[in-house]
Structure formats: C-alpha cells, structure tokens
C-alpha cells in the first residue's frame, strides 16, 4: 500500500508535467491519470512499461517539430481524451482483467497492447519526420500525403519494428511476459493492422488530386472509423491474440 501512496501522486505529477508541456490536453491528462492508476494497481512493472512508452513517444513528437507544425502534421494542442482512451483503453482493460482473474496472460496481453501503441507511435512520428513520401500499405504504387492513415515508408516500418522489439525486450527484463518474441511480433502486426484499417475503413475525404483526413468542401467522405477507434481495435485484437497463443 505504501508503494501505491507514492505511485499514484507520481502519476498525477507526470500528467501535470505533460499538460504543461502540451503533450496532453486537460481531459487527456485526466484520462491518463485513470489509465495509469489502473495499470499501476494491476502491476507496478506494467506501469513502468507504460511510462516508457509515453516518455519515448512524447520525445519523438519533437522530431522536426517545427516542420510538422508548418505542414499541419503536429498536434499542437496535445493528446485529447479520445486519443488517450484509444491507446490506453486496451492496456487498462487487460490490467483490470488481471486484477479480476489473476491470470498472468493478461499482463502479457497488456504488454502486447503497449507494444502495439509504441510501434504505431514510433512509426508515425519517425516515419513522418524522416520517411519522405509514404505509400499506400495495400497498394504501394500509390502515393499518399504525409500523415494520412494507411501510408507507410521504409523508415516508418523500421521504426515500428524497433518500437515493438524495444517494448518486448523491456517486458522480458521486467518479467512481464513469458513470450517476449510473441510480444514483439504481435506489436509489429498490430501496427500493420492499424495501417490496414487506416487505409480501408478510417474516415477520409477524397478530393480531386489528394486525400485528406480533414473535412473539405467538394470532397467525398469515405470510411467510418476514427483514428482513435483504429488504435483501440488494434490494441485489443493483438492483446487477445497473445492470450490465445502464449
């Protein structure tokens, strides 16, 4: 109990710092405190994994930050409640299931969801910053504007694999997952699933000469999933796959 009396205030402090630095909005910070607390109660080591994801991902958002702002590719207001829930809900769900059932597979599933989130965020931030012109994940002969969901670059793919492997290795070091190779593989496949869903079912607006994710006059709307729901689905699917295969 004494440990949690230290950790929960630390989570609040971390969220406050993230809010001050515009990494999170006010509602995003509040939801991050909830997700972080649920994870910490389940397993402090799992919270450490989540914290590493947040810190590294926040750092990578700064890569070519000014260029991203000029191009409209950087969220200058911070991650919102919906964005935090989209990424954090699968992690928190598996943590709560572990509390309820005591099944250690749920801890591995939560670690897998962190790996998916890390692979996706690293791919997005590093790929957009240094990857050049992305290609459609299912039709590589088609070019997409930078930042549009469903677009991939070689650098982004490499960053995705590295992020998934990094979380898997850390999971093994912390003793969170009995099958770290499976965590790495599913983390990478989760980002691939995210890209496929982003390319096929996520809301986009088709204009004459380009594709955008922002509503625009004269453009045709396609898809029905939001970016947050795509993140949610990817994390949940791969987490449950972990429980089946581990």
C-alpha positions in Angstrom: 0.0 0.0 0.0 2.9 2.4 0.8 4.1 1.9 -2.7 0.8 3.0 -4.2 0.8 6.0 -2.0 3.9 7.1 -3.8 3.0 5.9 -7.3 -0.5 7.5 -7.7 0.7 11.0 -6.8 3.6 10.4 -9.2 1.1 9.6 -12.0 -0.7 12.8 -11.2 2.6 14.8 -11.3 3.6 13.2 -14.6 0.3 14.1 -16.1 0.6 17.6 -14.8 4.0 18.0 -16.5 2.6 16.5 -19.7 -0.2 19.0 -19.6 2.1 22.0 -19.0 4.3 20.9 -22.0 1.2 20.5 -24.1 1.7 16.7 -24.6 -1.8 16.3 -23.2 -5.0 18.4 -23.0 -6.7 18.8 -19.7 -9.2 16.0 -20.4 -6.4 13.9 -21.9 -4.4 14.3 -18.7 -7.3 13.3 -16.5 -7.9 10.2 -18.6 -4.1 9.4 -18.5 -4.3 9.5 -14.7 -7.1 7.0 -14.7 -5.4 4.6 -17.2 -2.0 4.9 -15.4 -3.6 4.3 -12.0 -5.5 1.2 -13.2 -2.3 -0.2 -14.7 -0.2 0.6 -11.6 -2.7 -1.2 -9.3 -2.5 -4.2 -11.5 1.3 -4.4 -11.7 3.8 -1.6 -11.0 6.2 -3.1 -13.6 3.4 -2.7 -16.2 3.1 0.9 -15.2 6.8 1.3 -15.8 6.4 -0.1 -19.3 3.5 2.3 -20.0 5.6 5.2 -18.7 8.5 4.3 -21.0 6.0 4.3 -23.9 4.7 7.7 -23.0 8.1 9.3 -22.5 9.7 7.9 -25.7 6.6 8.7 -27.8 6.4 12.3 -26.4 10.1 12.7 -27.2 9.7 11.5 -30.8 6.9 14.0 -31.4 9.6 16.7 -31.2 11.4 15.3 -34.2 11.3 18.0 -36.9 8.6 19.6 -34.7 8.6 23.0 -36.4 8.3 21.4 -39.8 5.5 19.2 -38.6 3.7 22.3 -37.4 4.1 24.1 -40.7 2.8 21.1 -42.6 -0.1 20.6 -40.2 1.2 17.3 -39.1 1.8 18.1 -35.4 -1.0 18.2 -32.8 0.0 21.4 -31.0 -2.9 21.2 -28.5 -1.7 17.9 -27.0 -3.3 14.4 -27.0 -7.0 14.6 -26.2 -9.2 12.3 -24.0 -10.3 10.3 -27.1 -6.7 9.8 -28.2 -5.6 8.7 -24.7 -8.6 6.3 -24.5 -7.9 4.9 -27.9 -4.4 4.0 -27.0 -4.8 3.4 -23.3 -8.1 1.6 -23.0 -6.8 -1.8 -24.2 -3.9 -1.6 -21.8 -6.2 -0.6 -18.9 -8.7 -3.3 -19.8 -6.1 -6.1 -19.7 -4.8 -4.7 -16.5 -8.3 -4.8 -14.9 -8.8 -8.3 -16.2 -5.6 -9.3 -14.5 -6.9 -7.8 -11.2 -10.2 -9.7 -11.6 -8.8 -13.1 -12.7 -5.2 -13.2 -11.6 -4.4 -14.7 -15.0 -0.7 -13.8 -15.8 -1.6 -13.9 -19.5 -3.5 -10.7 -19.1 -0.3 -9.0 -18.0 1.4 -10.2 -21.2 -1.7 -9.0 -23.2 -1.3 -5.6 -21.6 2.4 -5.5 -22.5 1.4 -6.5 -26.1 -1.0 -3.6 -26.2 1.8 -1.3 -25.1 4.0 -2.8 -27.9 1.3 -2.1 -30.5 0.9 1.5 -29.2 4.7 2.0 -29.3 5.1 0.5 -32.7 2.3 2.7 -34.1 3.5 5.9 -32.5 7.2 5.4 -33.3 6.3 4.6 -36.9 4.1 7.7 -37.2 6.4 10.2 -35.6 9.7 9.0 -37.1 8.2 8.0 -40.4 6.5 11.4 -40.9 9.7 13.2 -39.9 12.2 11.3 -42.0 10.4 8.8 -44.2 9.6 11.0 -47.2 6.6 10.3 -49.3 4.5 7.4 -47.9 3.0 4.7 -50.0 -0.4 3.1 -49.5 0.0 0.0 -47.3 -2.1 -2.2 -49.6 -1.2 -0.5 -52.9 2.5 0.6 -52.7 2.4 2.1 -56.2 0.0 4.8 -54.8 1.5 7.7 -53.0 -0.3 9.4 -50.1 0.3 12.8 -48.4 2.4 12.6 -45.3 0.4 11.9 -42.2 -2.5 10.3 -43.9 -3.5 7.0 -42.2 -2.7 3.9 -44.3 0.5 5.4 -45.7 3.9 3.7 -44.9 7.5 4.4 -45.5 10.6 2.1 -45.1 11.8 4.2 -42.2 8.4 4.1 -40.6 8.3 0.3 -40.9 11.7 0.0 -39.4 10.7 2.3 -36.5 7.6 0.2 -36.0 9.6 -3.0 -35.7 12.1 -1.3 -33.4 9.4 0.0 -31.1 7.7 -3.3 -30.8 11.0 -5.1 -30.1 12.1 -2.5 -27.6 8.9 -3.0 -25.5 9.2 -6.8 -25.9 12.8 -6.7 -24.5 11.8 -4.4 -21.7 8.9 -6.7 -20.9 11.2 -9.7 -20.7 13.6 -7.7 -18.4 10.8 -6.7 -16.1 9.4 -10.3 -16.1 6.0 -9.2 -17.6 5.7 -11.6 -20.5 6.8 -15.3 -20.8 6.9 -15.0 -24.6 8.7 -11.7 -25.5 9.2 -12.8 -29.1 5.4 -13.1 -29.3 5.0 -9.6 -27.8 7.4 -8.2 -30.4 5.7 -10.0 -33.3 2.2 -9.0 -32.3 3.3 -5.5 -31.5 4.5 -5.1 -35.1 1.5 -6.9 -36.6 -0.7 -4.6 -34.5 0.8 -1.6 -36.2 0.3 -3.3 -39.6 -3.3 -3.9 -38.7 -3.6 -0.3 -37.7 -2.3 0.8 -41.1 -4.7 -1.6 -43.0 -7.7 -0.4 -41.0 -6.5 3.2 -41.5 -6.2 2.7 -45.2 -9.5 0.9 -45.7 -12.1 1.8 -43.0 -10.8 5.1 -41.4 -12.7 8.3 -42.3 -11.0 10.2 -45.2 -12.1 12.8 -47.7 -11.2 12.1 -51.3 -10.6 15.2 -53.3 -9.6 15.7 -56.9 -5.9 15.5 -56.5 -5.4 14.4 -53.0 -6.6 12.6 -49.9 -7.2 14.3 -46.5 -8.5 13.4 -43.1 -9.9 16.8 -42.5 -13.4 17.7 -43.9 -13.1 19.7 -47.0 -15.6 21.3 -49.4 -16.2 19.4 -52.6 -14.6 16.2 -51.3 -16.2 12.8 -50.9 -16.3 11.1 -47.5 -15.2 7.5 -47.2 -14.9 5.2 -44.2 -16.5 5.2 -40.8 -13.7 4.5 -38.2 -11.9 7.3 -36.3 -8.2 7.2 -35.7 -8.8 6.5 -32.0 -11.1 3.6 -32.8 -8.5 2.1 -35.1 -5.9 2.3 -32.3 -8.4 0.7 -29.9 -9.2 -2.2 -32.2 -5.5 -2.9 -32.9 -4.5 -3.0 -29.3 -7.5 -5.2 -28.2 -7.1 -7.7 -31.1 -3.4 -8.3 -30.6 -3.8 -8.4 -26.8 -6.4 -11.1 -27.0 -4.3 -13.0 -29.7 -1.5 -13.0 -27.1 -3.7 -14.7 -24.6 -4.6 -17.4 -27.2 -1.0 -18.1 -28.3 1.0 -17.8 -25.1 
